[in-house]
Amino acid sequence: MIRGGPAFYIALRYLWGRAKEGGRYLRGAAAGIALSLVPIIVTLIVADGMIRGITGRYLELGTGHLQVYDFIENGEFSGGEEEELRSTTGVRGIWRERQGLGIILNGEGRVGATVRAVESGFWEDPGSAAFLELVSGGLKLESDRELLLGRGLAETLGASPGSKVRLMTVRVNEEGNQLPRVTVFTVKGIISSGYRELDALWCVVTYQAGLELLSPELYRSFLVVKVDDPYGQVDKAALEANIRLGPAYGVFTWKELQRPLYRSFASTRQMLLFIMALLVLVAAVNVSSATSMLVIERRRDIAVLKTSGTGPPLIQGIFLWGSFLTGLAGTLGGLVLGLVIGCQINPLIRGLEKILSFFSSPWGKDVRILDPDYYLQEIPVIINWKMVFLIGLFTLICSCLASWLPARRAGRLKPLDILRRV
């Protein structure tokens, strides 16, 4: 009677044996699984990289990791709040900011902008410096009448370092009326976050200029806080900061501040992975078909084993082992190939752009797959090993489940019926 060890050996021989022994079916199914896993792994790496790259720019250059609001004094912080926050576990930096909407005018026209008056140390933080690019001019504002413009905003205005622009904001007079206020600024520099959506909005002035131009009744004032680990530590830091500051203050994490954007990214990622997972299910069906063909090819072996006393469960086990080994070979091959391609996605995209640009050269156009005006200039490579493991496990389970019925039918075959047909 055949045991579990020989069952594994026979299944392995079917997989790696000669083509006429049925191995071509299993090897073809393994190749199908591998090819189905490549796009899902590459999609996972690219989606996570894009989300992390865009999110990192928002939280390092935009919202910070935490924002603290004084509900009673309307943003007029006394300084004691900063001392309490510095004592919070993991906090590495605190800066004051006043922010609101304004209109920038110059000879080319006018455009709305987000006016950010933030303490200069914010831009010198390592997290900010990692994503902030100085396109032209200077980065350090030496006067309260100098400002920085995002690259997209500067292109819309036609402004460059040294240009004079007028910034229109709204102030509240002593009678409580809202009046426009126009202030002339000199463009000190053009900055870029590497993401068009942010570059098209920002107008940065000194914090002192913000106190003068942005009325606390109409504009937001808050503390920008950064922690050591914005992805794993921010919720704990927010809870501790809430306890330290008390109910008069509101502490919001970047996840709360950017909830719609973050949910949009997450839902898009899940939809892409779901679509790619359908390919895995199709490949699993191929494993079922391959197992059925293998049963037909090896009917003589089944008859010999049954006449020698092998029971249906062990016959069934041979083909289940075969489907498992097929799924394992395809899964490992697909994961490795997908990870290699995903890790080299930026050079591959650049190479493909050059090839396409070469063939489109008669029309004089450079092909850009990732246009920096709308996407990140470079996709960060982020590997979510937990998701990679779950995808591999899902593929193995689908392979085994898909081959269960063919294996069960093989175990129920009667030796005499088989020998009559051979």
C-alpha positions in Angstrom: 0.0 0.0 0.0 1.3 3.4 -0.9 2.0 5.9 1.9 2.2 9.7 2.1 5.9 9.9 1.2 5.6 8.0 -2.1 2.5 10.0 -2.9 4.6 13.2 -2.7 7.4 11.6 -4.8 5.0 10.4 -7.5 3.4 13.9 -7.7 6.8 15.5 -7.9 7.7 13.1 -10.7 4.6 14.0 -12.6 5.4 17.7 -12.3 9.1 17.5 -13.3 9.0 14.3 -15.3 8.9 13.8 -19.1 6.2 15.6 -21.1 4.6 12.3 -22.1 4.1 11.4 -18.4 1.7 14.4 -18.0 4.2 16.9 -16.7 3.5 19.3 -19.6 0.1 20.0 -18.2 1.3 20.8 -14.7 4.3 22.8 -15.9 2.0 24.8 -18.1 -0.4 25.5 -15.2 2.6 26.5 -13.1 3.7 28.9 -15.8 0.2 30.3 -16.0 0.1 30.9 -12.2 3.5 32.6 -12.4 2.4 34.9 -15.2 -0.8 35.8 -13.4 1.1 36.8 -10.2 3.5 39.1 -12.0 1.0 41.9 -12.7 -0.6 41.7 -9.2 2.8 42.0 -7.5 3.9 44.9 -9.8 0.6 46.6 -9.2 1.0 46.2 -5.5 4.5 47.7 -5.5 3.5 50.6 -7.8 0.3 51.4 -6.0 1.9 51.3 -2.6 4.8 53.4 -3.9 2.5 56.0 -5.5 0.4 56.2 -2.4 3.4 56.4 0.0 5.1 59.0 -2.3 2.1 61.3 -2.6 1.0 60.8 1.0 4.6 61.5 2.2 4.7 64.8 0.4 1.3 65.8 1.8 2.3 65.0 5.4 5.9 66.1 5.3 5.4 69.3 3.3 1.7 70.0 3.9 -0.2 69.0 6.9 2.6 67.7 9.1 2.1 64.6 11.1 -0.2 66.3 13.7 -1.9 69.6 13.8 -2.9 71.2 17.2 -5.7 73.8 17.4 -6.5 76.1 20.4 -10.3 76.2 20.4 -10.5 79.0 23.1 -7.8 81.5 22.0 -8.4 81.0 18.3 -4.8 80.0 17.6 -3.1 82.5 19.8 -0.7 80.0 21.4 1.1 81.1 24.6 4.1 78.9 24.3 3.3 76.5 27.1 1.6 74.2 24.5 4.9 73.7 22.7 6.6 72.7 25.9 4.0 70.1 26.6 4.2 68.7 23.1 8.0 68.5 23.2 7.6 66.2 26.2 5.3 63.9 24.2 6.9 60.6 23.2 8.4 60.6 19.7 7.8 64.3 18.9 10.8 65.7 16.9 9.6 69.1 15.8 6.9 71.8 16.4 6.3 74.9 14.3 3.6 77.6 14.2 1.6 78.2 11.0 -1.2 80.5 9.8 -2.8 79.4 6.6 -5.6 80.6 4.3 -6.6 81.5 0.8 -5.5 84.6 -1.1 -5.3 85.9 -4.7 -1.9 86.6 -6.4 -1.9 89.2 -9.1 0.8 90.2 -11.6 1.0 91.4 -15.2 0.0 87.9 -16.5 -3.3 87.7 -14.6 -4.5 86.5 -11.2 -4.8 83.1 -9.6 -6.0 81.8 -6.2 -3.4 80.3 -3.9 -3.1 78.7 -0.5 -1.0 81.2 1.6 1.2 79.5 4.1 2.9 81.5 6.8 5.0 78.9 8.7 8.1 79.2 10.8 11.2 78.7 8.7 12.5 75.7 10.6 9.7 73.7 9.1 11.4 73.7 5.7 14.7 72.7 7.3 13.3 69.6 8.9 14.8 66.4 7.4 11.4 65.1 6.4 10.6 68.4 4.5 14.1 68.6 3.0 13.7 65.1 1.6 10.8 66.1 -0.6 11.3 69.8 -1.2 13.2 70.8 -4.3 14.4 74.3 -5.1 13.7 74.8 -8.8 15.3 78.3 -9.0 16.2 81.3 -6.8 16.7 81.0 -3.1 14.9 79.1 -0.4 15.5 81.2 2.7 13.2 84.2 3.1 15.2 87.2 4.4 12.4 89.7 4.4 8.7 89.8 5.3 8.1 91.0 1.7 9.6 88.0 0.0 7.7 84.8 -0.8 8.1 81.4 -2.4 5.9 80.1 -5.1 5.1 76.5 -6.0 6.3 75.6 -9.5 2.8 75.0 -10.9 1.6 78.3 -9.5 4.7 80.2 -10.8 4.1 78.7 -14.3 0.5 79.8 -14.2 1.5 83.4 -13.2 4.5 83.5 -15.5 6.6 84.5 -12.4 10.3 83.9 -11.8 12.8 84.8 -9.0 12.9 88.6 -8.7 9.4 89.1 -10.1 7.0 91.5 -8.3 3.6 90.1 -7.4 0.7 91.4 -5.4 -0.9 89.3 -2.8 -4.5 90.1 -1.9 -5.9 88.9 1.4 -8.9 89.9 3.6 -8.6 91.8 6.8 -11.2 92.7 9.5 -11.3 96.4 10.6 -12.3 97.7 14.0 -16.0 97.8 13.0 -15.9 94.1 12.1 -16.1 94.6 8.3 -14.1 92.5 5.9 -11.8 94.6 3.6 -9.4 93.5 0.9 -5.7 94.2 1.5 -3.1 94.1 -1.3 0.6 93.7 -0.5 3.5 93.7 -2.9 6.0 90.9 -2.6 9.1 89.8 -4.4 9.4 86.2 -5.6 12.5 84.8 -3.8 12.4 81.3 -5.2 10.4 78.6 -7.0 9.9 75.4 -5.1 8.5 72.0 -6.0 7.3 69.0 -4.0 7.5 66.7 -7.0 3.7 66.5 -7.2 1.7 68.9 -9.4 -1.4 69.1 -7.1 0.7 70.7 -4.4 2.9 72.8 -6.6 -0.1 74.5 -8.1 -1.3 75.8 -4.8 1.4 77.0 -2.5 2.5 80.6 -1.8 4.8 80.6 1.2 5.5 83.8 3.3 7.3 84.3 6.6 5.4 83.7 9.8 5.7 87.3 10.8 4.2 88.4 7.4 1.4 85.9 8.0 0.6 87.5 11.4 0.3 90.9 9.7 -1.6 89.8 6.6 -3.8 86.9 7.7 -6.5 87.9 10.2 -7.0 85.3 13.0 -10.8 85.7 12.5 -10.6 84.5 8.9 -7.6 82.3 8.7 -6.5 79.1 10.4 -3.8 79.1 13.1 -2.3 75.9 14.4 0.8 74.1 15.5 2.4 71.7 13.0 4.0 68.7 14.8 6.2 65.9 13.4 7.0 62.6 15.1 9.7 60.0 14.5 7.4 57.5 12.9 4.4 59.1 11.1 3.0 55.8 10.0 3.2 53.7 13.1 3.5 56.2 16.0 1.2 59.1 15.1 -2.0 57.8 16.7 -0.2 57.1 20.0 1.5 60.5 19.9 -1.9 62.2 19.2 -3.5 60.4 22.2 -0.7 61.4 24.6 -0.8 65.0 23.3 -4.5 65.2 23.9 -4.0 64.1 27.5 -1.2 66.6 28.1 -3.0 69.6 26.5 -6.5 69.0 27.8 -9.9 69.5 26.3 -9.3 73.1 25.2 -7.1 71.9 22.4 -7.8 69.7 19.4 -5.1 67.3 18.1 -5.6 65.8 14.6 -3.5 63.3 12.8 -2.6 63.5 9.2 -4.9 60.5 8.6 -7.8 62.6 9.8 -6.8 65.7 8.0 -6.3 63.9 4.7 -9.1 61.3 5.2 -10.8 61.7 1.8 -7.6 61.6 -0.1 -6.2 58.7 1.8 -9.5 56.7 1.4 -9.5 57.5 -2.3 -6.0 56.1 -2.7 -6.8 53.0 -0.6 -10.1 52.2 -2.5 -8.3 52.6 -5.8 -5.5 50.3 -4.6 -8.0 47.7 -3.5 -9.9 47.8 -6.8 -6.7 47.3 -8.8 -5.7 44.3 -6.6 -9.2 42.8 -6.9 -9.0 43.0 -10.7 -5.6 41.5 -10.7 -6.8 38.7 -8.4 -9.2 37.6 -11.1 -6.2 36.6 -13.1 -5.1 34.3 -10.2 -8.6 32.7 -10.2 -8.3 32.0 -13.9 -4.9 30.5 -13.4 -6.3 28.3 -10.6 -8.9 27.0 -13.1 -6.0 26.1 -15.4 -4.6 24.0 -12.5 -8.0 22.1 -12.3 -7.9 21.5 -16.1 -4.2 20.4 -15.9 -5.1 17.9 -13.1 -8.0 16.5 -15.1 -5.7 16.0 -18.1 -3.1 14.4 -15.8 -5.7 12.0 -14.5 -6.6 10.9 -18.0 -2.9 10.5 -19.0 -2.1 8.4 -15.9 -5.2 6.1 -15.9 -2.9 3.1 -16.2 -0.9 4.1 -13.1 -4.1 4.6 -11.2 -5.3 1.1 -12.2 -2.0 -0.5 -11.2 -2.0 1.3 -7.8 -5.6 0.3 -7.1 -5.1 -3.3 -7.9 -2.1 -3.4 -5.5 -4.3 -2.2 -2.7 -4.0 1.5 -2.7 -7.2 3.2 -1.4 -9.1 6.2 -2.9 -7.8 8.7 -0.3 -4.2 8.0 -1.2 -4.9 8.2 -5.0 -6.6 11.4 -4.3 -3.6 12.6 -2.3 -1.2 12.1 -5.2 -3.1 14.5 -7.4 -3.7 17.0 -4.5 0.1 16.9 -3.9 0.6 17.5 -7.7 -1.7 20.6 -7.6 0.0 21.8 -4.4 3.5 21.5 -6.0 2.2 23.1 -9.2 0.8 26.0 -7.3 3.9 26.3 -5.1 6.3 26.3 -8.2 4.1 28.9 -10.0 3.7 31.0 -6.9 7.4 31.2 -6.0 8.3 31.9 -9.7 5.6 34.6 -10.0 6.5 36.3 -6.7 10.2 36.4 -7.5 9.6 37.7 -11.1 7.1 40.2 -9.9 9.3 41.5 -7.1 12.3 41.9 -9.5 10.2 43.8 -12.1 8.6 45.9 -9.3 11.9 46.9 -7.8 13.2 47.9 -11.3 10.0 49.7 -12.3 11.5 53.1 -12.7 14.4 52.0 -15.0 12.0 49.9 -17.0 9.6 52.9 -17.4 12.5 55.1 -18.5 13.7 52.5 -21.0 10.2 52.0 -22.4 9.8 55.8 -22.7 13.1 56.0 -24.7 12.0 53.2 -27.0 8.6 54.7 -27.7 10.1 58.1 -28.1 12.5 56.7 -30.7 9.7 55.3 -32.8 7.6 58.4 -32.4 10.6 60.7 -33.3 9.3 61.5 -36.8 6.4 63.3 -35.1 8.8 65.1 -32.8 7.2 64.1 -29.5 8.8 62.6 -26.4 6.6 59.9 -24.9 6.1 60.2 -21.2 4.4 57.3 -19.5 4.6 59.1 -16.1 4.1 62.8 -16.8 5.6 64.7 -13.9 2.8 67.3 -14.4 0.3 64.8 -13.1 2.2 62.0 -11.4 5.3 61.6 -9.2 8.6 62.1 -11.0 9.8 58.8 -9.6 7.8 55.9 -8.0 9.1 54.9 -4.6 9.6 51.2 -4.3 7.6 50.0 -1.4 7.3 46.2 -0.7 4.5 45.2 1.6 5.8 41.7 2.6 2.6 40.9 4.5 0.5 41.4 1.4 3.0 39.5 -0.7 2.7 36.5 1.7 -1.1 36.7 1.7 -1.2 36.8 -2.1 1.0 33.8 -2.3 -1.1 31.9 0.3 -4.3 32.9 -1.6 -2.8 31.5 -4.8 -1.8 28.2 -3.2 -5.2 27.7 -1.6 -7.0 28.5 -4.9 -4.8 26.0 -6.7 -5.5 23.2 -4.2 -9.3 23.9 -4.1 -9.5 24.0 -7.9 -8.0 20.6 -8.2 -10.0 18.9 -5.5 -12.8 17.7 -7.7 -10.5 16.1 -10.4 -8.4 14.5 -7.6 -11.6 13.2 -6.0 -12.8 11.7 -9.2 -9.4 10.0 -9.7 -9.7 8.4 -6.3 -13.2 6.9 -7.3 -12.1 5.4 -10.5 -12.5 1.6 -10.7 -9.5 -0.4 -11.9 -11.5 -2.7 -14.2 -13.2 0.2 -15.9 -9.8 1.8 -16.4 -8.2 -1.4 -17.8 -11.0 -2.0 -20.3 -10.5 1.5 -21.7 -6.7 1.4 -21.9 
